[in-house]
Amino acid sequence: MALDRLVVTDFRNIEHCDLSFSSHMNILVGDNGSGKTSLLEAIFFLGHGRSFRSQLTNRVIRHQQAKLVLFGQVLDQHNSKLPLGLAKGRDGQSEVKLGGEKQQTLAQLANVLPIQLITPEGFTLLAGGPKYRRAYIDWGVFHQEPQFFELWRRVKRITKQRNALLKTVRTYQPLAVWDAELSRLSEQVSALRQGYIEQLLPRVETLCQAFLPEYQCQLKYSRGWDADTPLQTVLEQNFQRDSQFGYTTVGPHKADLRLRINGTPVEDVLSRGQLKLLVCALRLAQGQDLTQTTGKQCIYLIDDFASELDAEKRGLLAQQLAETRAQVFISCISADQVSEMMIEQPVVFHVKQGEISQQ
């Protein structure tokens, strides 16, 4: 998959732009605050229906405008063009079009436009809470297992209903029927996640060895409850505790991916530059696995690429990206900062105060 064209209207400081991209390497050059990250954010927004910088839609829509509008044209693996569009107003209402058809879903957009994001704040994948690592796992499962999205949606809905009941019931019995269904669905979700991590692990290990040869990294999936006990049994055993807290304390919504180096959390061992390389390894592994499994390419968005990586490591990452044949967008202050990325001729865009021009 490649984003062939992007039209942006009233997004952040970008009033309007209509851009055509290379299917491989695209470099965004400009000073800090010029709008480079906003363009990456617009691409991410088109594929996810949300920002990676703010949860508030009003902060993303350009000042004094009623809504933002994004239009894209995607080339699939057969080189066919698929139009997609997203409009979002200050009231949070979205309008999604796919292939010219209205009333499509954000999940359909995400399926068409698989995106991997690497930013200076990307360390949260390693050092942040479990939700970031669950999101990492679920990205891969979503793009490979068609039934996952609906299963996970139902699990979240039942968990929400269970949490509401916990605030009113005095005995476990009213929860038993809910827990039976929750357990059945949760076991399926967990099996899909576990299978995906087992499939992904060899690629992660290979890339970690390439990026961080001095370390041996270990990954382990934790499903969110005792591995040897059925979830329904654990939910019944934890009823008093859950009632006290007012929410469900075990289940697939507590799953995690634990990353260690010789048994020690990675953030306690690696420098910031090494952590960034590990994040790159994890993201690249997912992209490679997606292509191998489905034939689809993901799009890589890399913000402030040069920070915390020396020339050798930048060159190594460039080589790995080139081998994927994926579409890449990189932001930097000067093209000299990413000279190691020039394995093939890139398309370079200059960004200044929200105005974007191709060099």
C-alpha positions, 0 to 999 in steps of 0.5 A, a space after each residue: 500500500 502507498 499513499 499516492 496523493 494527499 489533500 489537506 484542508 484546515 488541519 493544524 496550521 495547514 490551510 490547504 495543500 495537494 501533494 503527490 508522493 513517492 511510493 518509497 522515500 519522502 523527506 519533509 524538511 523545515 524548521 521546528 514549528 513549520 508544520 512537518 509533524 502536522 503533515 505526518 499527523 494528517 497522514 496518521 489521522 487519515 488512517 486512524 481517525 485520530 491524532 497521535 499528538 492530542 485527544 482533542 479534535 478542536 486542537 487539530 482543526 485550524 483556528 476558527 474553522 468548523 472542520 478539517 477535511 482529508 482526502 487520500 488516494 491509495 495505490 494497492 498491491 495491484 497498483 489500483 487507485 482507491 480514494 478515501 476521505 475523512 471529515 471531522 467537525 468540532 463536535 467530534 462527528 466524522 464522515 468517512 468515505 472509501 472508494 466513493 462510498 459514504 458511511 464507512 467506518 474508521 476501522 475500514 480506513 485503518 485496514 486500507 491504510 496500515 501505518 507505523 509511527 516512530 516519534 521522539 515520544 515513541 519510548 512510551 511503547 517500552 516505558 509507558 503503561 501496558 495499554 501502549 504495548 496492547 495497542 502494538 499487539 492489537 495493530 498486528 492482530 487487527 491487520 491479519 485476523 478479520 474476526 479480531 476487531 469484532 471479538 475485541 469490541 464485544 469484550 470491551 462492551 461486556 467488560 463495561 457492562 460488568 463494571 457497571 454491575 459491580 457497583 450495584 450487586 452484592 453477590 456474584 450470581 448476577 455476574 455469572 452469565 456475563 462472565 461466561 460470555 466474557 470468558 469465552 470471547 476473552 479466550 479467543 482474543 487471547 489466543 489470537 494475540 498469543 499466536 501473533 506474538 509467537 509468529 512475530 518473535 523471530 523477526 523481532 529477535 533478528 532485527 534486535 540482533 542487527 540493531 543492538 548486537 551487544 544485547 539479548 532481548 526477550 519478549 513475553 506475552 502476558 494475557 492478563 490473568 493466570 495462565 493456568 486458570 480459566 478466566 471465569 474461575 478467576 473472575 469469580 475468585 476476584 469478585 470481592 476485590 473487583 467489587 471493592 475497586 468497582 471495576 474488573 481487575 483481570 482479563 484481556 484488557 490487562 494484557 501486556 508484552 514484557 520486554 527484558 534484557 537479561 531479565 531486567 526491564 529494557 528502560 533500566 538498561 538501554 540509553 535513549 538512542 538504544 531505546 529508539 533503535 529497539 522501538 524501530 526494530 519492533 515497528 519494522 518487525 510488524 511491517 515485515 510480518 504484515 507484508 509476508 503474511 498479507 502481501 500488504 505494505 505498511 506506511 512508515 511515519 518517522 518524526 525527527 529522524 535524526 534525534 538520538 541516532 548516530 550516522 551508523 545507526 541511521 544508515 542501518 535503519 535506512 537499509 532495513 527500511 529500503 529492504 521492506 520496499 515500503 513507503 516512508 515519510 521522514 521529517 527533519 530540519 535539514 536534508 543533510 541530517 538524513 543523508 544516510 537515508 539516500 539509498 534511493 532518490 527521495 522526493 523532498 518537500 519543504 515546509 514553512 509556516 504550514 506552506 508545503 512545496 516540493 523541491 
